[in-house]
């Protein structure tokens, strides 16, 4: 008796994206089919691919905007519980981390643009403020990028003592400060100016100068150094 090979149409709707990936490779799948694999199973009336399409509709099919969605927004789609939503968010985070990985060769910071390129990935898709410090050696090569604080939508607190303790542990010769404005406004606030001045004065006392402070948004950056505010 001849055994008939099972083809995609004979698979259940939820399993077809997996079979398609095995037969044709991952690049052959649509965004909705990739999400379907993460989701796993559909509901009584919708396949996993249908649910993937509904999720994508939350951002009008824009993957960049999709990456900004929160757990509660994903769970608002009927058929997407916390487990499925968390699986999707975890995959997005892995993608971000892979993109942010640097090679062993240390990046040399030659100006504000190079610092922005080094830091911007850490602020992707954030809807709250975070504060990072770029620690440099004497050759202005990156020793470490470190998150110092996480705040709300309008601000975050940072302790200068922690900034410079980390710097001394690394034997850093200079630092670059960076935080984001989720609003998209690149203009520094009065509080931004005050904390920059405070940290700069602290750095001068221990000979670990603040070389720049960047405000980062999805659309670009503002450099205190370029604008002669340091």
WOZIWO-V499131 format. One record per residue. N is the residue number from 1. RES is the residue in one letter. OMEGA is omega in degrees with one decimal (999 if undefined). Layout:
# WOZIWO-V499131
[[N	RES	OMEGA] [N	RES	OMEGA]]
This chain:
# WOZIWO-V499131
[[1	X	-179.3] [2	X	178.1] [3	X	-179.6] [4	X	179.7] [5	X	178.2] [6	X	178.8] [7	X	-174.3] [8	X	-178.9] [9	X	-179.3] [10	X	177.3] [11	X	174.3] [12	X	-177.5] [13	X	-178.5] [14	X	-177.4] [15	X	-174.8] [16	X	177.3] [17	X	178.6] [18	X	178.8] [19	X	179.6] [20	X	178.6] [21	X	179.9] [22	X	-175.6] [23	X	-170.6] [24	X	-179.9] [25	X	-174.0] [26	X	-178.0] [27	X	-179.0] [28	X	-175.9] [29	X	174.1] [30	X	177.6] [31	X	-179.3] [32	X	179.2] [33	X	176.6] [34	X	177.0] [35	X	179.9] [36	X	178.5] [37	X	178.0] [38	X	-178.1] [39	X	176.1] [40	X	-176.9] [41	X	177.0] [42	X	177.3] [43	X	-180.0] [44	X	-175.5] [45	X	-176.5] [46	X	174.7] [47	X	177.4] [48	X	177.7] [49	X	176.7] [50	X	179.5] [51	X	176.7] [52	X	178.2] [53	X	179.2] [54	X	177.4] [55	X	-179.3] [56	X	179.9] [57	X	177.9] [58	X	179.2] [59	X	-178.4] [60	X	176.7] [61	X	-178.4] [62	X	-176.5] [63	X	178.8] [64	X	178.3] [65	X	178.6] [66	X	179.9] [67	X	-179.0] [68	X	-176.1] [69	X	-179.4] [70	X	-179.0] [71	X	-177.4] [72	X	179.7] [73	X	177.6] [74	X	-178.5] [75	X	179.0] [76	X	176.8] [77	X	-178.0] [78	X	-178.6] [79	X	177.3] [80	X	176.4] [81	X	-178.1] [82	X	-177.4] [83	X	-179.8] [84	X	179.6] [85	X	179.9] [86	X	177.8] [87	X	178.9] [88	X	180.0] [89	X	178.8] [90	X	179.0] [91	X	177.6] [92	X	-179.8] [93	X	176.6] [94	X	177.8] [95	X	178.2] [96	X	-178.3] [97	X	178.2] [98	X	-179.6] [99	X	-175.6] [100	X	-177.9] [101	X	178.1] [102	X	175.2] [103	X	-179.0] [104	X	179.9] [105	X	-177.3] [106	X	178.7] [107	X	174.9] [108	X	-179.4] [109	X	-176.9] [110	X	-179.7] [111	X	-175.7] [112	X	-179.2] [113	X	179.8] [114	X	177.9] [115	X	178.2] [116	X	-179.9] [117	X	178.7] [118	X	-171.4] [119	X	-167.5] [120	X	-179.1] [121	X	-179.0] [122	X	-176.4] [123	X	-178.6] [124	X	171.1] [125	X	-179.3] [126	X	175.4] [127	X	175.8] [128	X	-178.8] [129	X	172.3] [130	X	-177.8] [131	X	-179.8] [132	X	173.9] [133	X	175.9] [134	X	-179.1] [135	X	-174.9] [136	X	173.1] [137	X	-176.0] [138	X	179.3] [139	X	-177.4] [140	X	174.1] [141	X	-172.9] [142	X	172.6] [143	X	-177.6] [144	X	168.5] [145	X	-172.7] [146	X	174.1] [147	X	-178.2] [148	X	-179.2] [149	X	176.5] [150	X	-177.7] [151	X	179.5] [152	X	-177.4] [153	X	-174.2] [154	X	179.1] [155	X	175.6] [156	X	-177.7] [157	X	176.8] [158	X	-177.7] [159	X	-179.6] [160	X	-179.0] [161	X	179.8] [162	X	178.6] [163	X	-173.5] [164	X	172.7] [165	X	177.5] [166	X	179.9] [167	X	178.8] [168	X	177.2] [169	X	-178.9] [170	X	-173.4] [171	X	-179.6] [172	X	178.9] [173	X	179.2] [174	X	-179.7] [175	X	171.9] [176	X	179.3] [177	X	177.1] [178	X	169.9] [179	X	-176.1] [180	X	171.7] [181	X	-179.3] [182	X	-179.5] [183	X	-176.0] [184	X	-179.3] [185	X	-177.4] [186	X	-177.5] [187	X	179.0] [188	X	176.7] [189	X	176.7] [190	X	178.0] [191	X	176.4] [192	X	-178.7] [193	X	-178.6] [194	X	-177.3] [195	X	177.0] [196	X	179.3] [197	X	-179.2] [198	X	-179.2] [199	X	179.5] [200	X	180.0] [201	X	177.3] [202	X	-178.8] [203	X	179.3] [204	X	-178.5] [205	X	-177.2] [206	X	177.3] [207	X	172.2] [208	X	-170.2] [209	X	171.0] [210	X	-176.0] [211	X	179.4] [212	X	170.8] [213	X	-179.6] [214	X	167.9] [215	X	-172.4] [216	X	173.2] [217	X	178.0] [218	X	-173.1] [219	X	179.8] [220	X	-176.7] [221	X	174.3] [222	X	-179.5] [223	X	175.4] [224	X	-178.7] [225	X	-179.8] [226	X	-178.3] [227	X	177.7] [228	X	178.3] [229	X	177.3] [230	X	999]]
